Amino acid sequence: MIKARVIVTLKNGVLDPQGKAIQGALGTLGFGNIAEARQGKVFELSVDTSDEEAARAEIADMCEKLLANTVIENYAIEIA
């Protein structure tokens, strides 16, 4: 069993209104040193294989087809 984490973030230059709202809310809570906040998504997956290379390829395919909008988002795969 291969455990993996996929981190999906907006590409640089893509507007992030939720990140701006988080930044503003942190400021009102007294955390005024936040220069920028960007939001993203994390997926934790378990792939039923012992072949790390095959699992990574399958997860990348999942990202390209469903988990990330590759026009505006980047993704990173971490194998645990």
C-alpha positions in Angstrom: 0.0 0.0 0.0 1.4 3.4 -1.0 0.2 6.4 0.9 0.5 9.8 -0.8 -0.5 13.4 -0.3 -1.4 15.7 -3.2 -1.1 19.4 -2.6 -3.0 21.6 -5.1 -2.3 25.3 -5.2 -3.2 28.2 -7.5 -0.6 29.2 -10.0 1.3 32.4 -9.5 -0.7 35.3 -11.0 -4.1 33.7 -10.5 -6.3 35.8 -8.3 -7.1 34.2 -5.0 -10.1 35.9 -3.4 -10.4 33.3 -0.6 -6.7 33.8 0.2 -7.4 37.6 0.4 -10.4 37.0 2.7 -8.2 34.8 4.9 -5.5 37.5 5.0 -8.0 40.1 6.0 -9.5 37.9 8.7 -6.1 37.2 10.1 -5.4 40.9 10.2 -8.6 41.6 12.2 -7.6 38.9 14.6 -4.3 40.7 15.3 -2.1 38.8 12.9 -1.0 41.9 11.0 2.3 40.5 9.8 0.8 38.4 7.1 2.0 39.7 3.7 0.0 37.3 1.7 -2.2 34.2 2.2 -3.1 31.7 -0.6 -5.5 28.8 -0.2 -5.2 25.4 -1.7 -6.4 21.8 -1.3 -4.8 18.6 0.1 -5.8 15.1 -0.8 -4.5 12.0 1.1 -4.6 8.9 -1.0 -3.8 5.2 -0.4 -3.0 3.3 -3.6 -3.2 -0.5 -3.5 0.2 -1.3 -4.9 3.8 -1.6 -3.7 5.2 -0.1 -6.9 6.0 3.6 -6.0 6.7 4.6 -9.6 3.4 3.1 -10.8 1.5 4.8 -7.9 3.1 8.2 -8.7 2.1 7.8 -12.3 -1.5 6.9 -11.5 -1.8 9.8 -9.0 -0.4 12.2 -11.6 -3.1 11.0 -14.0 -5.7 11.5 -11.3 -4.5 15.1 -10.8 -4.5 15.8 -14.6 -8.1 14.4 -15.0 -9.8 15.4 -11.8 -8.0 16.6 -8.7 -6.4 19.8 -10.2 -7.5 22.3 -12.8 -4.1 22.4 -14.5 -5.0 25.7 -16.3 -5.0 27.6 -13.1 -3.5 25.2 -10.5 -0.3 23.4 -9.8 0.0 20.1 -7.9 2.7 18.3 -6.0 2.7 14.6 -5.1 4.4 13.5 -1.9 4.8 9.8 -1.3 4.9 8.9 2.4 
